[in-house]
Amino acid sequence: MDDSYIYPQLLWLKEYERSLQNKTLKPVFVQWVATKQCNFSCGYCGTGSGAASGDELSTKEIIDAIDGLAKLGCKFFSVTGGEPLMRPDIFEVLNHARSKKIKVSLVTNGYLTTAFMQELKKLHLHAVSVSIDGLKERHDRNRGKTGSYEKCLEALQIYRKMGVNVVQACTIVLKNNIGDIPGLVKDVFANGCTRYRLQLLIPEGRAKKVKTPDAVVEKALRIILNARRQGFRVFAADTFGYMGESEKQLRGYDFFCGCGWWTFTIMHNGNIMGCPVIDLPGYSEGNIRKTDIADIWQDNFERFRKGFIEDLPADCKQCSYVNICRGGCWAQRVNKGKFCYLKAAKRVLKQAR
């Protein structure tokens, strides 16, 4: 590590700590898992979605939460699921967020986009992320529904024509779809995508039994590197963890786990999770049905804000990047998944020279 370089992560952390102490820390980006209901039942779904649960937040409960977020200084509100477009009040809720001057975004499987085109157009979405997990044959098989691939590409086109600022495609890297990803890069950008994210599986929900071999992960990193060198805005998601000097070539931004510092997630049942990709009740920071959302934000999240180094494995504690990386992807770590691909990233770059 170059000691003469001031890493932005360290500067951010100092500023967050100062803001926390002054009670001015803001949850800039908040995600809401709107529903567990989904029109698909993928075998690698981290949330185990399919049927709606019986304890989902009411319209009033989530609108009250949004009012609280506005007071806290939230700037971006993203809805995911399940499939959020299956929730009957989703447009009422998102329009309320917009009325509070909060930018709204959507994470969707794309299948229902055409059915709600007029409502979506009126939302003036800031960003949308369409999940696509293979080329036509494999994606349709993974999703269990013929025609779902075409729906994804059509959704990208629709959102682009609507003028959505960020139209993102997102792929979960799997052993069975890694060979499709170079073709996906071409397809998604040809159909209106502005950026393409590759994400590693989090071993929870139905994904607990799904394994992603290290060789597949390295292949994904090579694909990202090649695509970026060709000018495509493809990047490795935070689930890959911190990758040192390889960040610029493989991600394009500086990795920093903002869980509990600038982001958190409201689960379908009101539980607050620091991490946006985790659904483990034992890690809840509180529930908005019992505690004011402002109090949860100010008083909790100690697992992210204090003493993180003590929880890391011995080899992590000895790493020169530990204060920058801060343990990599927290969700991977607590789920006993692999959370450090620093060496793999270095190998990929070295081989590509």
ZIWOKA-V928986 format. One record per residue. N is the residue number from 1. RES is the residue in one letter. PSI is psi in radians with two decimals (999 if undefined). D_LAST is the distance of its C-alpha to the last C-alpha in Angstrom with 2 decimals. Layout:
# ZIWOKA-V928986
N:RES:PSI:D_LAST / N:RES:PSI:D_LAST
This chain:
# ZIWOKA-V928986
1:M:2.37:20.71 / 2:D:1.87:21.43 / 3:D:-0.30:25.25 / 4:S:-0.25:25.59 / 5:Y:2.29:24.03 / 6:I:1.92:26.63 / 7:Y:2.27:25.25 / 8:P:-0.53:26.93 / 9:Q:-0.68:27.68 / 10:L:-0.63:30.03 / 11:L:-0.74:31.77 / 12:W:-0.80:32.26 / 13:L:-0.75:33.69 / 14:K:-0.70:36.15 / 15:E:-0.71:37.29 / 16:Y:-0.75:37.79 / 17:E:-0.69:39.76 / 18:R:-0.73:41.88 / 19:S:-0.67:42.58 / 20:L:-0.79:43.54 / 21:Q:-0.63:45.95 / 22:N:0.02:47.43 / 23:K:0.65:47.68 / 24:T:0.17:45.71 / 25:L:2.30:42.59 / 26:K:2.39:41.93 / 27:P:1.52:40.53 / 28:V:-0.73:38.58 / 29:F:2.12:37.29 / 30:V:2.32:39.52 / 31:Q:2.52:39.06 / 32:W:2.13:42.06 / 33:V:1.67:42.09 / 34:A:-0.58:44.91 / 35:T:2.73:45.89 / 36:K:-0.15:45.07 / 37:Q:2.40:46.33 / 38:C:2.57:43.88 / 39:N:-0.04:44.39 / 40:F:2.95:41.76 / 41:S:1.12:41.57 / 42:C:2.46:37.98 / 43:G:-0.21:37.50 / 44:Y:0.35:34.48 / 45:C:2.11:36.28 / 46:G:-0.42:35.86 / 47:T:-0.09:39.19 / 48:G:0.58:41.14 / 49:S:2.79:42.50 / 50:G:-1.35:45.00 / 51:A:2.61:48.52 / 52:A:2.53:49.50 / 53:S:2.84:50.59 / 54:G:0.02:54.10 / 55:D:0.49:53.24 / 56:E:2.60:51.13 / 57:L:2.49:51.82 / 58:S:2.93:54.54 / 59:T:-0.82:54.12 / 60:K:-0.71:56.07 / 61:E:-0.76:54.06 / 62:I:-0.56:50.69 / 63:I:-0.72:52.21 / 64:D:-0.68:53.70 / 65:A:-0.70:50.30 / 66:I:-0.70:48.77 / 67:D:-0.72:51.59 / 68:G:-0.67:50.65 / 69:L:-0.70:46.96 / 70:A:-0.71:48.00 / 71:K:-0.52:50.01 / 72:L:-0.19:47.06 / 73:G:0.34:44.89 / 74:C:2.38:42.71 / 75:K:-0.51:40.79 / 76:F:2.33:39.07 / 77:F:2.04:40.66 / 78:S:2.40:38.76 / 79:V:2.41:40.50 / 80:T:-2.94:39.16 / 81:G:-2.52:40.83 / 82:G:-2.80:41.56 / 83:E:1.86:41.87 / 84:P:-0.48:43.33 / 85:L:-0.11:44.91 / 86:M:-0.12:47.26 / 87:R:2.13:48.92 / 88:P:-0.55:52.06 / 89:D:0.27:52.02 / 90:I:-0.65:48.33 / 91:F:-0.59:49.03 / 92:E:-0.77:51.88 / 93:V:-0.81:49.69 / 94:L:-0.63:46.80 / 95:N:-0.58:49.25 / 96:H:-0.72:50.79 / 97:A:-0.76:47.46 / 98:R:-0.62:47.05 / 99:S:-0.34:50.60 / 100:K:0.24:49.53 / 101:K:0.49:46.82 / 102:I:2.27:44.03 / 103:K:2.42:41.19 / 104:V:2.56:40.91 / 105:S:2.89:38.12 / 106:L:2.35:38.13 / 107:V:2.10:36.10 / 108:T:2.78:37.35 / 109:N:-0.02:36.80 / 110:G:-0.24:37.86 / 111:Y:-0.54:40.69 / 112:L:0.13:43.56 / 113:T:-0.81:42.20 / 114:T:-0.52:44.46 / 115:A:-0.37:47.49 / 116:F:0.54:47.14 / 117:M:-0.78:45.85 / 118:Q:-0.77:48.72 / 119:E:-0.70:48.58 / 120:L:-0.68:44.81 / 121:K:-0.68:45.14 / 122:K:-0.35:47.76 / 123:L:-0.45:45.56 / 124:H:0.99:43.17 / 125:L:2.46:40.28 / 126:H:-0.69:37.61 / 127:A:2.71:34.93 / 128:V:2.51:34.78 / 129:S:2.12:32.41 / 130:V:2.14:32.87 / 131:S:2.25:31.86 / 132:I:2.16:30.53 / 133:D:0.72:29.42 / 134:G:2.91:28.58 / 135:L:3.08:29.27 / 136:K:-1.04:32.97 / 137:E:-0.79:34.17 / 138:R:-0.72:32.27 / 139:H:-0.81:32.90 / 140:D:-0.65:36.59 / 141:R:-0.74:36.83 / 142:N:-0.68:35.15 / 143:R:-0.30:37.55 / 144:G:0.41:40.49 / 145:K:2.08:41.54 / 146:T:2.40:41.25 / 147:G:-0.06:40.24 / 148:S:-0.49:38.37 / 149:Y:-0.82:35.07 / 150:E:-0.61:36.81 / 151:K:-0.66:38.37 / 152:C:-0.85:35.01 / 153:L:-0.68:33.82 / 154:E:-0.69:37.27 / 155:A:-0.75:37.19 / 156:L:-0.78:33.97 / 157:Q:-0.77:35.70 / 158:I:-0.84:38.88 / 159:Y:-0.62:37.37 / 160:R:-0.77:35.43 / 161:K:-0.49:38.72 / 162:M:-0.25:40.49 / 163:G:0.37:38.33 / 164:V:2.30:36.77 / 165:N:-0.85:34.34 / 166:V:1.99:31.64 / 167:V:1.80:31.45 / 168:Q:2.45:29.00 / 169:A:2.52:28.23 / 170:C:2.29:27.45 / 171:T:2.27:26.45 / 172:I:2.15:27.02 / 173:V:2.08:24.30 / 174:L:2.78:26.33 / 175:K:-0.59:25.96 / 176:N:-0.08:27.95 / 177:N:0.00:26.13 / 178:I:-0.60:22.39 / 179:G:-0.33:22.37 / 180:D:-0.34:24.17 / 181:I:-0.70:21.87 / 182:P:-0.69:19.77 / 183:G:-0.61:23.26 / 184:L:-0.67:24.55 / 185:V:-0.82:22.03 / 186:K:-0.75:23.56 / 187:D:-0.81:27.09 / 188:V:-0.67:27.33 / 189:F:-0.46:26.07 / 190:A:-0.26:28.35 / 191:N:0.41:31.21 / 192:G:-0.07:31.12 / 193:C:2.44:28.62 / 194:T:-0.32:27.27 / 195:R:2.61:24.82 / 196:Y:2.14:23.71 / 197:R:2.31:23.47 / 198:L:2.25:22.37 / 199:Q:2.43:24.55 / 200:L:2.62:24.98 / 201:L:2.41:28.46 / 202:I:2.16:30.89 / 203:P:1.21:33.08 / 204:E:3.03:36.46 / 205:G:-2.44:39.06 / 206:R:-0.15:38.67 / 207:A:-0.06:35.00 / 208:K:-0.58:36.08 / 209:K:0.02:36.00 / 210:V:2.19:32.68 / 211:K:2.45:29.71 / 212:T:1.81:26.00 / 213:P:2.61:24.14 / 214:D:-0.62:21.06 / 215:A:-0.60:19.20 / 216:V:-0.70:20.26 / 217:V:-0.77:19.07 / 218:E:-0.65:15.51 / 219:K:-0.68:15.69 / 220:A:-0.71:17.03 / 221:L:-0.65:14.19 / 222:R:-0.69:11.72 / 223:I:-0.76:14.40 / 224:I:-0.83:14.70 / 225:L:-0.82:11.12 / 226:N:-0.73:11.39 / 227:A:-0.73:14.91 / 228:R:-0.64:14.35 / 229:R:-0.39:11.94 / 230:Q:0.00:14.93 / 231:G:0.07:17.29 / 232:F:2.45:18.96 / 233:R:1.29:20.29 / 234:V:2.44:19.21 / 235:F:2.73:19.02 / 236:A:2.23:19.41 / 237:A:2.98:23.05 / 238:D:-0.32:24.43 / 239:T:-0.24:25.15 / 240:F:-0.22:21.59 / 241:G:-2.99:22.67 / 242:Y:2.37:21.00 / 243:M:0.42:17.24 / 244:G:-2.37:17.16 / 245:E:-0.15:14.51 / 246:S:-0.12:12.72 / 247:E:-0.81:15.89 / 248:K:-0.71:15.08 / 249:Q:-0.51:12.15 / 250:L:-0.24:14.09 / 251:R:-0.77:17.65 / 252:G:-0.01:18.30 / 253:Y:2.90:21.18 / 254:D:2.14:22.13 / 255:F:2.27:23.30 / 256:F:2.12:26.94 / 257:C:1.86:29.40 / 258:G:0.14:32.32 / 259:C:2.21:34.71 / 260:G:-0.10:38.10 / 261:W:-0.81:36.96 / 262:W:0.04:36.57 / 263:T:2.67:36.78 / 264:F:3.04:38.84 / 265:T:2.38:40.04 / 266:I:2.05:43.61 / 267:M:2.95:44.08 / 268:H:-0.51:46.46 / 269:N:0.17:49.23 / 270:G:-0.13:48.87 / 271:N:2.51:46.87 / 272:I:2.16:44.38 / 273:M:2.40:40.94 / 274:G:-0.69:38.48 / 275:C:2.35:35.49 / 276:P:-0.14:35.20 / 277:V:0.56:34.02 / 278:I:2.50:36.54 / 279:D:0.99:40.02 / 280:L:1.84:41.54 / 281:P:-0.53:45.07 / 282:G:-0.24:45.04 / 283:Y:0.28:42.50 / 284:S:2.47:44.60 / 285:E:-0.04:45.25 / 286:G:3.11:48.57 / 287:N:2.31:50.14 / 288:I:-0.19:51.25 / 289:R:-0.31:54.44 / 290:K:-0.51:55.50 / 291:T:2.46:53.90 / 292:D:2.39:53.30 / 293:I:-0.54:49.68 / 294:A:-0.68:49.77 / 295:D:-0.69:50.97 / 296:I:-0.79:48.27 / 297:W:-0.76:45.59 / 298:Q:-0.65:47.05 / 299:D:-0.33:48.19 / 300:N:-2.74:45.78 / 301:F:0.48:42.04 / 302:E:-0.54:42.33 / 303:R:-0.41:39.81 / 304:F:-0.50:37.14 / 305:R:-0.31:38.75 / 306:K:2.49:39.87 / 307:G:0.55:38.89 / 308:F:-0.56:35.68 / 309:I:-0.62:34.29 / 310:E:-0.46:37.28 / 311:D:-0.04:36.34 / 312:L:2.69:32.83 / 313:P:2.80:32.02 / 314:A:-0.74:32.08 / 315:D:-0.52:28.34 / 316:C:-0.76:27.83 / 317:K:-0.49:30.51 / 318:Q:-0.13:28.78 / 319:C:2.45:25.38 / 320:S:-0.29:24.75 / 321:Y:0.08:23.86 / 322:V:-0.69:27.11 / 323:N:-0.25:28.95 / 324:I:-0.82:26.19 / 325:C:-0.71:25.27 / 326:R:0.64:28.98 / 327:G:0.16:28.42 / 328:G:-2.51:25.97 / 329:C:1.96:27.50 / 330:W:-0.71:31.20 / 331:A:-0.69:32.20 / 332:Q:-0.73:29.82 / 333:R:-0.83:31.15 / 334:V:-0.36:34.84 / 335:N:0.15:34.47 / 336:K:0.53:32.91 / 337:G:3.01:29.67 / 338:K:2.28:26.24 / 339:F:0.12:25.38 / 340:C:2.03:22.33 / 341:Y:0.52:18.78 / 342:L:-0.84:17.21 / 343:K:-0.68:15.81 / 344:A:-0.73:14.69 / 345:A:-0.73:12.81 / 346:K:-0.70:11.03 / 347:R:-0.76:10.23 / 348:V:-0.77:8.97 / 349:L:-0.68:6.51 / 350:K:-0.73:5.54 / 351:Q:-0.47:5.63 / 352:A:-0.11:3.81 / 353:R:999:0.00
